[in-house]
Amino acid sequence: MNMLHRVCCSSPLWAKAVERELLPWALAGVDLGTSTLEIGPGYGANLRVLADKTPSLTCVEIDAAMAERLRRKYGERARIISGDGTATGLPDANFSSVVCFTMLHHVPTAPLQDQLFAEAFRVLRPGGVFAGSDGIHSLGFRLVHIGDTYNPVFPDELPDRLRRAGFIDVFVDTKGGEQRWRAVKAA
């Protein structure tokens, strides 16, 4: 992440926006079930809220130093794993839900994003839901990512990409500069 992201994503202002706006919108109508995997928790703004919404929360963070920071801060509320969301090493069909928020555009290539979708599908139980949100490409969104990985996911392409990963009942919606999705692994 560039410095702007570090400052923004670790701020109390972002944490409040996540709690009051982003997660309620992104998870509207989503039943997380009993066991949730969050891919890419970053500084933990989502994790902090998710820990109260699901009985069991596991998080996979690719940045080892960030994962250690999350363990120190949230280790009693969630299981934090230092690892790659495209190849978690977690057991098949282990989670009732998989979520990721405002991080897909940091996955450097479309094939790796598709691999993340396939991994979410693999670790979901039948009937489980994959849900999340991300920004939508714009000049402003691009400028915020100068010196950072920026590979936006386009909302009009996302449904087909999720279906190719095996999901059904795919829903993608946009609001302002954000998109949300949910998709189900067939029971």
Beta strands, then each sheet from edge to edge (+ up, - down):
strand 1: 35-39
strand 2: 56-61
strand 3: 79-82
strand 4: 95-101
strand 5: 124-135
strand 6: 168-175
strand 7: 178-184
sheet 1: 3+ 2+ 1+ 4+ 5+ 7- 6+
end
